Each structure stands twice: as C-alpha cells, then as structure tokens.
C-alpha cells in the first residue's frame, strides 16, 4: 500500500504546484494565491515584489525539482515606495538563492527553455551563481532575459563562459543593464563564437574549398538570432564593431537587433559603418532598430538609417515588425502576419514611421487596412491579447506603427526609398570627390617635397665645390687679400707723379708723345 505522502512527493517531481503545496505544508506556511495564479500551462510568471522573506523557501524548493516547467519569468512592479521588497534588499541574497535553485534544476533533465528576470537588481555573487547554474549539464535555455537588472559589465562577464560555449540560446535581452563599450566588445565576441561553433563543419569546408561564404545556406547558421540592448546609453560609438562584424559576414545568424536609446552618435565612423552594412546586409537580418539615438539628429545619418530600414522591410515584408510599437501582446495567423496590440481599435491615429524618420503620413485608405485585417482575422482580439505573452514588450513613448509590413496597404517607407537612395548616392559621390581632392593635394605635396630635396642636394654639392676651389687657390697672386687696393693706391701715386711733372713745365718731357698719352689717360675725364 502506498502512502499519500509518497504519492504527493512523486507527483511533485513533475508538477510544480504539487511540490509547492507540499513544501508549504512541511514548512508550516500557507500557499500563496499569487503563486498559484501565476502558474499556468507549465509557465510561472510571478511578481516577486509581492513576496516576503518567509515565502521564498517553499517556492525555491519547489522550483529546484520542477522538471516540467517550461518558462520562468520573475519581475518586479515596485515603484520605490516603502517598505522595500525583499527582492530589492541586497542583504537578503534572494537572487543568489534563486540561482542555486536553478543550478539544482539544471543538474537533471528538465523542460525549462525560457528564463527571464526583469526590473530588479542582479549583481555580484548572484550573477556569479547564475553563470555557474547556466553551465549545468542539462541547461537548454533558448531565451534569456535580464532586462533592467543593472548587471553592468562585470555581471555580463560572469555569463561570458555560458554564452560563448552555448549553441542553443536563440534570444538574449540585456536592455537597461548599465552596459558600456566593454560589454559590447564581449557581446561581439560572444556572437562570433556562437556563430562559428554553430556553423561548424560547413564553415571549415567552405574555407577549404575557397568558395564564397554566400554559397552556404542560411539554415546552417545557428547561434543568437535576437539580441536586445535597449536603454544602455554608455554603449555609444562602440556599436561600430557590431556593424562591421555583421557587414563582413562574421555574424550571419542574427535576425533581430534592437539598440534603442544606446547613445549612438552621428559621426563619420558610424556613418561609414552604416553604409557598409547597407551594402552587405545578411540575408537573415530582418530588424535593425536604431531609434531614440542622437545619430537621428543628423540628416545624413537619419537618411542612412531610413535606407537600412527600408531595405530590411523590402527583404522581409512579412516579418514581425509589430513588436516595435511596444504593445503588451502579440498573436499570429497562418499567413505569418503578426499584430501587436492590447486592443484592436478601428480608430487608430496616424502615428507611423514618420514620427521618427520624417516620412510623409500614409493615406487614409492605408491607415484603415491594418485594423480591418486585424478585425477580420481576430474577431475576439482584445480577449486573446490579454491572455498572450508579453515578455517581448518594450515601453516606447507614444509611438505607433500603423502601416506595417504584412498589411495589404503600401508602406510609406517604400514610397520614399528612391529619395533615400538618392541622398545616399549623393553623399557617396561627395565623399569620393573629397577623397580624390585630398589625394591630389597629397600627390602635389609629395612632388614639391621631392623637388625641394633635389634642390637642397644641388646647392649642397655647389657649396662643396666652391669650398674646394677656394682651398686650392689659397696663396695665388690673384686671390691675395688687399691686392686690388694696392693696385689702386699705386696707380693714384703714379697719377700724382705725372701731374707734378706736367706742372713743372719741362719742355723736353712735355714734347714726348708717350708723355702726352699718359697725361690723357690719367686725366679725370677718363
């Protein structure tokens, strides 16, 4: 005969709620209603700011043995009021205890594939423990979110070993985590390592056979497909490394990149990286979100971002752009057309891509089409949306995208693509002309420098030759010092002597023909 406690214990190995209630009985506590209501369909989505310290022990014990749980999402709704929840108290070390429970769970076979911590700090020892837990033998996480957990560069480094050696992870969300250029370099290294490891033999064979990397099918590319780094303003211009890696085909597994509010400036380096990315867009890349950055304040950078987005929409017209609205739910049809909205409203306002990119507003006909499509496919959309998953949500300030890809109306981005291409080509031609002019100046400067060097060499040789001539002729009568002065003095004396003879009036001397010639030569007129 099997005792009831034994049956409960065995059932608790697979059922989270059974294990939780059993642990509450063992610890003489009452099972919380909020925990029971937060667990549905093997998914635990719990507001941890509502739990007291004594509520955590039975929950974590149940979590460590919940083999069938598929999704864990712990979030906090605390608004800096008193009292401070235990999850926000550093001394309580609740985050470390959560990581230790996950480590026990990952030590045996389990079904957990999505882990999300949101809006509470995870630092120091907690990140170290989490990094060790994720290295468990049976860890098969597909989606990892640490949104608004303030992990910092040091916290991200604790995950580096897990991320670099994991080829299963498909989605990483480190938004609002106080990351900087240091973390960006680690993220690029992580992406490259994942892509190379996932690509495996196909990459090696491709290099060995000296074929172009474009010949390899995209289905072979595995690794991170979605990475979200929104609200990390310290990242700044370090995103150039990510742009370059994507454009150079070092990272071809990415399908979605979000870099909103990351302090990306508008400068020549960023613009050049964007141009390279536009010219070499990987086939898999579908979304590249750069909104809410200072680079959009520049006309050139904004035109490049618009051209990039237009190209991506043209390449992936049926992709999921709906989550860019920051709505609370998403659902799809068989046609892979997705709409994100808490309520499908037929009176949508005209707030589309022109909010950020200065694109002309769509016509009234195109405004109504997405709403009609949504109403046709989802007659009970409001009810469906309230029950759907909102883990992919990001809060954006008053931004709605009406004419999105997948609707039957034409996109205003496609209508303006020619203008963006013209601006891009003009900028490219201007840059080429500037480079040509700079090269011409450099060539002229090199030629003048060469000629000046030749002149200096000639002058040096002449000076050396003159110096040698002076040394050889030293002591010759023609080069003696004061020689001309002596001749002039002697001639003056001789001239005076002739004047005296002439003044004496001696007739014999004056009648001499040679004497007359001498008098004429020495006269002042000559």
Secondary structure, DSSP 8 states (H G I E B T S, - for coil): ---HHHHHHHHHTT-HHHHHHHHHHHTT----HHHHHHEETTEEEEEGGG--HHHHHHHHHHHHT-TT--EEEEE----S-SS--GGG-GGG-HHHHHHHHHHHHTTS-----EEEEESS---THHHHHHHHHHTSTT---SEEE-TT---HHHHHHHTHHHHHT-SS--EEE-TTS--BHHHHHHHHHHHHHHHHHHHTHHHHHHHHTT--GGGS-GGG--S--EEE--S-TB-GGGHHHHHHHHHTTS-----EEE-TTS-----HHHHHHHHHHHHT--SS--EEE--SSGGGGSHHHHHHHHHHHHHHHHH-TTS--GGGG--S--EE-TT--EE--SS--SS----STHHHH------HHHHHHHHHHHHHH-TTHHHHHHHS--TT----SS----S-TTSSS--HHHHTHHHHHHHHHHHHHHHHHHHHHHHHHHHHHHHHHHHHHHHHHHHHHHHHHHHHHHHHSTT-GGG-TTHHHHHHHHHHHHHHHHHHHHHHT-HHHHT-HHHHHHHHHTSTT-
